[in-house]
Amino acid sequence: MLPRSQRLTTRRDFAAVYGRRRSVSGALLTLHTLPHAEDGTGTRRFGFVVSKKVGKAHDRNRAKRLLRESFR
């Protein structure tokens, strides 16, 4: 699992990313981005949301686990 410092955890974090609407779409994945703060830490933070189109809850959880592992 990603450390808490590298995760988007609050609704406000996700709203900031969605509010900027900088995204790249592919056939299976849409990536929303937000430039990181200029505080010099250089920390990347990730949050994964999987649509219900993917399947049941266990399918969505597996998809998120695989995405987290690929970024780790």
Number of C-alpha atoms within 10 A of each C-alpha: 9 13 8 10 11 14 17 16 13 9 8 10 15 16 10 12 17 14 11 12 12 12 12 10 9 7 5 6 9 12 11 17 15 14 9 12 10 7 7 7 8 9 12 12 16 19 16 14 11 16 9 10 7 13 12 10 12 10 13 17 16 12 17 16 14 12 14 16 11 8 8 10
